[in-house]
Amino acid sequence: MWNLSFTPPERIQAEVLTAMPDALRLPRPSAWADANKAGEPIDSFLEGPVFDRAGNLYVTDIPHGRILRIDAQGAWHVVAEYDGWPNGLAIHRDGSIWIADYRRGLLRLSPEGGQPEAVLGHRNSESFKGINDLIFDAQGRCWFTDQGQTGMHDPSGRVYRYDPADGRLDVLLSNAPSPNGLALDAHGKAFFLAVTRGNAVWRGPVQRDGSLSKVGVLRTFFGTSGPDGMAVGANNELVVAHASLGGAFVLNAMGEVTHFVQSPCGKTITNVAFRPGTRQLVLTDSSTGTVLTAALPCEGAALYSHA
């Protein structure tokens, strides 16, 4: 049952915005592919779409350690290439690009590019399992997921919040079977977590002291993978990329599915982002190295980077 009206979600057909040029594809073995794609050579695996104030779109290429920028004319540029596995991206208000790197932890990159610098490589000398995604709240604190290889067999994935102002690092949740994308509602009062291998989206109120409480399941899904990246609409719509069902689901505040954004090509929709100030959604189709776009009925919520 998708919603209480017992009607199918409205389908929105996405279109190809741009595809990674052949000259940038690297069809070669990698340690990441050995662990995550059964050793199959992967020419790219796109994640982490974010827009800067100039309208440039940034994405990551996990197995090859690359941060790429797509300009307004659709040209692709390699901004950084380094020994890491960058996954999620978030842009700070100062313009710096923060990276959730599975191999190296929480990193920061100058918008001019170069080599990223470490923000957090560990917690109290303990290595992270494998950081996946991140967001900034209205106070500029960085929330990020530590997914690693957790799943239903090992529900020990964590959610952290880091405050750059004083260096405080809080563990907010430590029992998730594969915490992945995360989001806060438009007022910062509710937290959402994509639990990929649990095939669900969790929701919890953010308490006045900043802690999470009464975390529950907002929505369940199905498939060989599960929910991945998420984006929030101005009226608290939640857009959920699904990494095996070939699209993204739009949920209302009750968790009902109102729309389904369908990919015209691959099935592995890993992440979503609104172009700030618009109804345009972009989606990364990781299996094909393609960035998709679709017009949604809602506008994206305001971002810390653009406030």
HELIX and SHEET records of a PDB file:
HELIX    1   1 ASP A   22  LEU A   24  5                                   3    
HELIX    2   2 ALA A   31  ASN A   36  1                                   6    
HELIX    3   3 THR A  196  GLY A  198  5                                   3    
HELIX    4   4 TYR A  304  HIS A  306  5                                   3    
SHEET    1   A 5 GLU A  10  GLN A  13  0                                        
SHEET    2   A 5 VAL A 257  GLN A 262  1                                        
SHEET    3   A 5 GLY A 247  LEU A 251 -1                                        
SHEET    4   A 5 LEU A 238  HIS A 242 -1                                        
SHEET    5   A 5 PRO A 227  VAL A 232 -1                                        
SHEET    1   B 4 GLU A  15  ALA A  19  0                                        
SHEET    2   B 4 THR A 290  ALA A 295 -1                                        
SHEET    3   B 4 GLN A 280  ASP A 285 -1                                        
SHEET    4   B 4 ILE A 269  PHE A 274 -1                                        
SHEET    1   C 4 LEU A  46  PHE A  51  0                                        
SHEET    2   C 4 LEU A  57  ASP A  61 -1                                        
SHEET    3   C 4 ARG A  66  ILE A  70 -1                                        
SHEET    4   C 4 TRP A  76  GLU A  81 -1                                        
SHEET    1   D 4 PRO A  86  ILE A  91  0                                        
SHEET    2   D 4 ILE A  97  ASP A 101 -1                                        
SHEET    3   D 4 GLY A 105  LEU A 109 -1                                        
SHEET    4   D 4 GLU A 117  LEU A 120 -1                                        
SHEET    1   E 2 HIS A 122  ARG A 123  0                                        
SHEET    2   E 2 GLU A 126  SER A 127 -1                                        
SHEET    1   F 4 ILE A 131  PHE A 136  0                                        
SHEET    2   F 4 CYS A 142  ASP A 146 -1                                        
SHEET    3   F 4 GLY A 157  ASP A 163 -1                                        
SHEET    4   F 4 ARG A 168  ALA A 176 -1                                        
SHEET    1   G 4 PRO A 179  LEU A 184  0                                        
SHEET    2   G 4 ALA A 190  VAL A 195 -1                                        
SHEET    3   G 4 ALA A 200  PRO A 205 -1                                        
SHEET    4   G 4 GLY A 216  THR A 220 -1                                        
END                                                                             
